[in-house]
Amino acid sequence: MKNAVPATSKISKEAKEAVQECISEFISFITSEAAEKCHDEKRKTIGGEDVLYAMMLLGLEQYVEPLKIHLAKMRTVRTLRLLSPRSVGLYYIGLGLVGLGL
């Protein structure tokens, strides 16, 4: 949150807690839709595609394409880790994943 406001600004503890509550509700809202899709399809595990589908249903389509790209990159890195754990760092840079905490 600090990066979104001027350096001279302060964010109260109450404001941080309010934003955290909103984020939690947002995640719960999307997860509920994804879980419903899985239930309808008689599956127990929510996958990335289920979350993207839920976001489309909820009118958040502008976020779906960037998240599809990110999901594909994460899967590529996971595969590369299995194939060659030592060289994954080089692939992080090549895929533009540096700084994403992967």
Buried (B, 14 or more C-beta within 10 A) or exposed (E): EEEEEEEEEEEEEEEEEEEEEEEEEEEEBBBEBBBBBBEEEEEEEBEBEBBBBBBEBEEBEEEBEEBEEBBEBBEBBEEBBEEEEEEBEEBBEEBEBEEEEB
